[in-house]
Amino acid sequence: MAKVELSELSTEELQAKLKAGKTIQRTVIGIFAIIILAWIILGYWLTNIPVFISTVAVAVGTTVSVSVAPREIAAELQKRNQDTSG
């Protein structure tokens, strides 16, 4: 699948992609928050610390990776807003 440049998309398409990206980001953060809270509340992290640490590392890595696209889209929208206002 060919990668579409952000500059080629309309503002409406960018806003829709930004909304979808943020929804995915919040969903991923919510899922990992529930998993990590369950580990902590139920006390399983004490019995298997390496797996708990790897779960936290995967959560951080995944959160960072799913936040890249929305940041790029928001930057493109901000650039377009500055171009039209200035």
Secondary structure by P-SEA (a helix, b strand, c coil): cbbbbcccccaaaaaaaaaaaaaaaaaaaaaaaaaaaaaaaaccccccaaaaaaaaaaaaaaaaaaaaaaaaaaaaaaaaaaaaac
